[in-house]
Amino acid sequence: MITVFGATGTTGAPLVDTLLAKGATVRAVTSDPAKVGTLKAKGCEAVAADFTDPAALARACDRAEKIYLVTPAHLDMRQWKANVIEAAKAAGVRHVVVGTGLGASPKAGPTFGKWHSETQELLKQSDLDWTFVQPTYFMQNLLWQAGNIAKDAVYYDDLGGPVAWIDARDIADVAAEALTAPRYEGKGLGLTGPGALAGEDIAALLSAVTGRNVTCAPLSAEDAKAGMVAGGMQVEVAGAMVELASLAPKGYLAGIETTVSDVLGRPARRFADFVAENRDAFVQ
């Protein structure tokens, strides 16, 4: 049994599909009881569990041999992950694959790197087998701007430098390998796409795919933070997101990792293909 936390999320949803295609027995976990039925329709067991409910977490981990653990970006995400790790230990889980972030380590400078590192170190000390899946920015984040791209033909660049974006489906496929193959225990898997793109590059791709003249407009850190807070993100988390974005102009988010091709035996998905697949989202 493999338990997938965050089973309706950006990486968890495709992971459930990939694991089921591999013939794995899957228990999908969501915090929203209304989504349990949809998950069961995929052919897996499904349960609702809040990260703060020890009894629900115990049920989610019961009889599971392995777990995929990811949470939303939140001030409480370290405690949420700690709660799941505790439940996993009590249930006799053997191996936890946890989604953190590229560059997460005790020496990390950015806030998110420190937060993710706390979870990684906790797992190392837990006597559980572990694998860290450490991605950079998701290509799927571009869909957050689909409305303004479709309406105004503008891509708002809050990064200001090149980023080696990765498709969340590649993250899920790598996580599936880590959960079903025996050689990834004790490893950190840094994940990026096959190339780094700046805001102007993304606008050019959008223009080519949509047939419109999509322009790139810089978005200040203050405006980016205000937008995230207006969308419901906690102020401190939005601040950590802006801090992470500030690494892009220095080139720190442009490095390329070959992990996707090394693990999967195929190239990482390209941003151009992602944009083409989602063309209808970017046009009115």
C-alpha positions as a printed Julia matrix, in Angstrom:
284×3 Matrix{Float64}:
   0.0    0.0     0.0
   1.24   3.48   -0.94
  -0.46   6.42    0.76
  -0.42   9.68   -1.19
  -1.01  12.85    0.82
  -2.1   15.86   -1.19
  -3.75  13.52   -3.69
  -5.74  16.27   -5.41
  -2.82  18.68   -5.59
  -0.52  19.7    -8.42
   1.9   16.8    -7.94
  -0.3   14.42   -5.94
  -3.05  14.1    -8.56
  -0.77  12.96  -11.41
   1.16  10.79   -8.95
  -1.99   8.85   -8.07
  -2.64   8.27  -11.77
   0.94   7.15  -12.42
   1.01   4.77   -9.48
  -2.31   3.21  -10.49
  -1.0    2.77  -14.05
   1.96   0.91  -12.55
  -0.43  -1.45  -10.76
   0.27  -0.12   -7.27
  -2.26  -0.27   -4.46
  -2.93   3.36   -3.58
  -4.66   5.17   -0.76
  -5.31   8.77   -1.79
  -5.62  11.35    0.99
  -7.33  14.71    0.68
  -8.22  17.37    3.21
 -11.53  17.96    1.4
 -14.17  15.28    2.1
 -16.09  16.4    -1.02
 -13.25  15.1    -3.2
 -13.15  11.56   -1.81
 -15.69  10.25   -4.31
 -13.74  11.58   -7.3
 -10.58   9.92   -6.01
 -12.34   6.6    -5.48
 -13.6    6.76   -9.06
  -9.98   6.49  -10.19
  -9.85   3.0    -8.72
  -8.01   3.64   -5.47
  -8.9    3.79   -1.81
  -9.54   7.36   -0.69
  -9.87   9.03    2.71
 -10.2   12.54    4.08
  -7.67  13.63    6.69
  -6.71  16.97    8.16
  -3.01  17.44    8.92
  -3.92  18.45   12.48
  -6.05  15.36   13.23
  -3.89  12.57   14.72
  -6.64   9.95   14.47
  -7.3   10.71   10.8
  -3.56  10.64   10.02
  -3.28   7.29   11.77
  -6.05   5.89    9.57
  -4.39   7.3     6.48
  -1.1    5.6     7.36
  -2.58   2.29    8.55
  -1.13  -0.71    6.64
   0.83   1.58    4.33
   4.35   0.51    3.44
   5.28   3.79    1.73
   4.05   7.37    1.77
   4.26  10.41   -0.48
   4.05  13.57    1.61
   3.48  17.08    0.33
   1.61  20.0     1.86
   0.51  23.44    0.66
   2.83  26.36    1.35
   1.71  27.45    4.8
   3.19  28.69    8.05
   2.17  25.38    9.65
   3.56  23.11    6.93
   6.53  22.0     9.03
   4.24  20.92   11.86
   1.85  19.26    9.43
   4.66  17.18    7.96
   5.95  16.36   11.44
   2.47  15.11   12.35
   2.41  12.8     9.33
   5.93  11.52   10.02
   4.89  10.69   13.58
   1.8    8.86   12.35
   3.89   7.0     9.78
   6.35   5.82   12.44
   3.51   4.62   14.67
   1.89   2.76   11.76
   5.07   0.93   10.77
   5.54   2.72    7.45
   8.93   1.88    5.93
   9.66   4.65    3.42
   8.58   8.3     3.09
   9.06  10.27   -0.13
   8.64  13.93    0.74
   8.27  16.91   -1.57
  10.52  19.78   -0.46
  12.42  22.25   -2.67
  15.58  22.56   -4.72
  18.46  23.71   -2.53
  16.81  22.82    0.77
  19.52  22.11    3.35
  20.61  23.21    6.83
  22.83  25.81    5.12
  20.04  27.24    2.96
  19.63  31.0     2.97
  16.03  31.49    1.78
  13.2   30.92    4.23
  11.63  28.12    2.2
  14.98  26.34    2.04
  15.19  26.48    5.83
  11.61  25.34    6.33
  12.01  22.41    3.95
  15.33  21.54    5.56
  13.67  21.17    8.96
  11.42  18.45    7.54
  14.32  16.76    5.78
  16.38  16.65    8.97
  13.4   15.37   10.95
  13.02  12.5     8.49
  16.72  11.7     8.64
  16.39  11.32   12.41
  13.19   9.27   12.27
  14.63   5.82   11.49
  12.37   5.75    8.42
  13.79   5.33    4.93
  13.47   8.6     3.06
  13.76  10.24   -0.34
  13.64  13.99   -0.9
  12.0   15.19   -4.11
  13.33  18.72   -4.54
  11.82  20.63   -7.48
  12.17  24.19   -8.68
   9.26  26.35   -9.95
   6.33  24.44  -11.5
   5.32  25.15  -15.09
   1.73  24.82  -13.88
   2.18  28.1   -11.99
   1.87  29.85  -15.35
  -1.82  28.93  -15.33
  -2.3   31.34  -12.41
  -1.9   34.1   -14.99
  -4.05  32.52  -17.7
  -6.8   35.1   -17.22
  -4.67  38.2   -17.7
  -2.72  36.57  -20.52
  -5.96  35.76  -22.34
  -7.53  39.17  -21.66
  -4.6   41.59  -21.91
  -1.88  39.57  -23.71
   0.51  40.35  -20.86
   2.75  38.02  -18.85
   3.67  39.6   -15.53
   7.22  38.6   -14.63
   7.73  38.52  -10.87
  11.09  36.73  -11.16
  13.23  38.99  -13.3
  15.69  36.31  -14.3
  16.01  32.84  -15.83
  14.36  29.87  -14.14
  14.62  26.17  -15.01
  10.88  25.52  -14.68
   9.72  21.89  -14.29
   6.45  20.23  -15.25
   4.65  18.87  -12.17
   3.96  15.67  -14.09
   7.71  15.03  -14.19
   7.86  15.52  -10.44
   5.07  12.97  -10.07
   6.77  10.49  -12.39
  10.05  10.75  -10.47
   8.2   10.37   -7.17
   6.47   7.27   -8.54
   9.84   5.74   -9.36
  11.13   6.57   -5.89
   8.07   4.87   -4.39
   8.21   1.72   -6.52
  11.93   1.12   -7.19
  14.4    0.09   -4.48
  17.37   2.35   -5.27
  16.26   5.81   -4.14
  16.28   5.48   -0.35
  18.54   8.04    1.28
  18.72  10.27   -1.8
  17.82  13.86   -2.56
  16.48  14.26   -6.09
  16.89  17.81   -7.37
  14.45  18.43  -10.21
  14.43  21.03  -12.98
  13.29  21.27  -16.55
  15.68  20.94  -19.51
  16.37  24.66  -19.9
  16.14  28.02  -18.16
  13.75  30.7   -19.4
  13.41  34.38  -18.52
  10.15  36.31  -18.67
  10.78  37.47  -22.22
  11.28  33.86  -23.3
   7.93  32.85  -21.8
   6.17  35.77  -23.49
   7.73  34.73  -26.81
   6.51  31.15  -26.36
   3.01  32.4   -25.53
   3.07  34.62  -28.62
   4.16  31.78  -30.88
   1.53  29.37  -29.56
  -1.42  31.77  -29.36
  -0.67  33.82  -32.47
  -0.96  37.01  -30.4
   1.67  39.52  -29.37
   2.08  38.64  -25.7
   4.34  41.09  -23.91
   6.37  40.66  -20.73
   5.83  43.25  -17.99
   7.98  43.3   -14.85
   6.09  42.87  -11.59
   7.67  44.43   -8.51
   8.25  42.44   -5.35
   5.74  44.63   -3.54
   3.03  44.08   -6.14
   3.76  40.36   -6.33
   3.45  40.01   -2.57
   0.26  42.07   -2.48
  -1.26  39.89   -5.18
  -0.45  36.69   -3.32
  -1.9   38.05   -0.07
  -5.03  39.21   -1.9
  -5.36  35.64   -3.23
  -5.43  34.27    0.31
  -1.77  33.5     1.0
  -0.45  34.27    4.46
   1.7   37.41    4.63
   4.74  35.53    5.9
   4.46  32.86    3.21
   4.04  35.5     0.5
   7.17  37.16    1.84
   9.06  33.89    1.6
   7.85  33.48   -2.0
   9.12  36.95   -2.91
  12.42  36.19   -1.2
  12.78  33.03   -3.28
  11.97  34.91   -6.48
  14.74  37.41   -5.7
  17.29  34.68   -6.46
  16.36  34.62  -10.15
  18.08  37.85  -11.25
  21.3   36.5    -9.71
  21.06  33.36  -11.85
  20.57  31.06   -8.87
  17.38  29.49  -10.28
  18.8   28.79  -13.73
  20.86  25.67  -12.98
  19.89  22.5   -14.83
  19.6   19.11  -13.13
  19.54  15.9   -15.21
  17.6   13.94  -12.58
  14.42  13.56  -14.65
  16.23  11.96  -17.57
  18.51   9.97  -15.25
  15.57   8.47  -13.34
  12.99   8.15  -16.13
  15.2    7.47  -19.13
  13.53  10.25  -21.12
  13.96  14.02  -21.36
  12.19  16.35  -19.0
   9.12  17.99  -20.51
   9.75  21.32  -22.24
   8.03  24.59  -21.36
   7.14  25.09  -25.02
   5.19  21.84  -25.04
   3.42  22.76  -21.79
   2.3   26.06  -23.27
   1.1   24.33  -26.44
  -0.88  21.74  -24.47
  -2.61  24.51  -22.53
  -3.12  26.93  -25.43
  -6.85  27.26  -24.86
  -6.24  28.66  -21.37
  -4.29  31.59  -22.81
  -6.75  32.75  -25.47
 -10.28  34.14  -25.19
